[in-house]
Amino acid sequence: MPGGSAEHVEAIRRLLHRYAECIDAADFAAVGELFAHGEIRAGGLDRPVRGADAVRRLYESANRVHEDGTLRTRHVVSNEIVDVDAAGRAATARSYYVVYQATPRISLQPIVAGRYRDRFERAEGGWRFAERTIEVDLVGDVSDHLRIALPARG
């Protein structure tokens, strides 16, 4: 069923936004828990990263945490299109993201933008990520954000 019940759609949007909140706070354990039963795929990864510990380690190794204990970023998720299956047990979502950052070295600016392609499943405790594909479309100055090089698009 395209769209799905408003309750299901809202629960999935909350997951999308919770991910952004955890990333900005550099709470990589919480990011990992969001993928305890799921995986992340992205350009530059040899294979999908699956499970809480592996996802936590990925984010710890890829991101620069600043003196205040955060990434000094704001991940803004928008244009969410959520589709829930007729049984209300599986869903997909497409969304955009823009990451803004300000550090002592760089003024507030967008540093990366792209798309998320997500699959969700509903279990006993509610909705959870099954798979996230991260696509990078536009890249600015990520030198104060990432410890890794972003793959070139194309």
PECORFEN-V220365 format. One record per backbone hydrogen bond with DSSP energy under -0.5 kcal/mol. NH is the residue of the N-H (numbers start at 0). CO is the residue of the C=O. E is the energy in kcal/mol with one decimal. If there is no record, write none. Layout:
BEGIN
NH&CO&E ; NH&CO&E
END
This chain:
BEGIN
3&1&-1.8 ; 8&4&-2.5 ; 9&5&-2.5 ; 10&6&-2.0 ; 11&7&-2.1 ; 12&8&-2.5 ; 13&9&-2.2 ; 14&10&-1.4 ; 15&11&-2.1 ; 16&12&-2.4 ; 17&13&-2.5 ; 18&14&-2.2 ; 19&15&-1.3 ; 20&16&-2.3 ; 21&17&-2.6 ; 22&18&-2.4 ; 23&19&-2.4 ; 24&20&-1.5 ; 25&22&-1.9 ; 26&21&-2.6 ; 27&25&-1.4 ; 30&26&-1.8 ; 31&27&-2.5 ; 32&28&-2.2 ; 33&29&-1.6 ; 34&30&-0.8 ; 34&31&-1.3 ; 35&32&-1.6 ; 37&34&-1.4 ; 38&129&-1.0 ; 39&48&-2.5 ; 40&131&-3.2 ; 42&133&-0.8 ; 44&41&-1.9 ; 48&39&-2.6 ; 49&47&-0.6 ; 50&34&-1.0 ; 50&37&-2.2 ; 54&50&-2.3 ; 55&51&-2.5 ; 56&52&-2.4 ; 57&53&-2.1 ; 58&54&-2.3 ; 59&55&-2.5 ; 60&56&-2.3 ; 61&57&-1.7 ; 62&58&-1.7 ; 63&144&-2.7 ; 64&62&-0.6 ; 65&69&-3.2 ; 68&65&-2.8 ; 70&23&-1.5 ; 73&99&-2.1 ; 75&73&-0.7 ; 75&97&-2.9 ; 76&74&-0.6 ; 77&95&-2.2 ; 80&93&-2.6 ; 81&79&-0.5 ; 82&91&-2.8 ; 83&0&-0.8 ; 84&89&-3.0 ; 87&84&-1.6 ; 90&119&-1.9 ; 91&82&-2.6 ; 92&117&-2.0 ; 93&80&-1.9 ; 94&115&-2.0 ; 95&77&-2.8 ; 96&113&-2.2 ; 97&75&-1.8 ; 98&111&-3.0 ; 99&73&-2.4 ; 99&97&-0.6 ; 100&108&-2.4 ; 101&71&-1.7 ; 102&105&-2.2 ; 108&100&-1.7 ; 110&98&-3.4 ; 111&98&-1.1 ; 112&137&-2.4 ; 113&96&-2.3 ; 114&134&-2.2 ; 115&94&-2.5 ; 116&132&-2.2 ; 117&92&-2.9 ; 118&130&-2.7 ; 119&90&-2.9 ; 120&127&-2.3 ; 121&88&-2.7 ; 122&120&-0.6 ; 122&125&-2.7 ; 125&122&-1.7 ; 127&120&-2.0 ; 128&33&-0.8 ; 129&118&-3.1 ; 130&118&-1.9 ; 131&38&-2.2 ; 132&116&-2.7 ; 133&40&-2.8 ; 133&131&-0.5 ; 134&114&-3.0 ; 134&132&-0.6 ; 136&112&-2.5 ; 136&134&-0.5 ; 137&112&-2.5 ; 139&110&-3.7 ; 141&139&-1.1 ; 144&141&-1.7 ; 145&141&-2.9 ; 146&61&-3.3 ; 147&61&-0.7
END
